[in-house]
Amino acid sequence: MRDLSHTADNVKALINIDPGHPIFNGHFPGQPIVPGVCMMQMVKEIVETVTGKRTNVGHVQEMKFLALIDPVKNNLIDAELQYAIDDKGSIQVSASLSGAGVLHFKFKGQLDFL
């Protein structure tokens, strides 16, 4: 992750995906695609970076995988998140991942501090 900018409730980051990462040996050989679980992990790690605390996914309102991410053709992903910590200490998050003008992933839900 690089180029992280953070305001009170908004985060933008540029994520550089390594197309040579071993995860792509199995997902899928000769035709790498970023796994959906990795997209969610990107959102989770950005929240953890800005809050300084570890989290778990608590509740999912919306999780949409809209377009595949091919790390060879598109290894730079723009992440944008809006978040708020509620009175119970959970984090309400709305996030999107896009690259080259294509929206790949949308998430809306709750992360809980560990």
Buried (B, 14 or more C-beta within 10 A) or exposed (E): EEEBEEEEEEBBBBBEBEEEEEEBEEBEEEEBBBBBEBBBEBBBBBBBBBBEBEBEBBEEEEBEBEBBBBBEEBBEBBBBBBBEBEEEEBBBBBBBBBBEEEEBBBBBBBBBBE
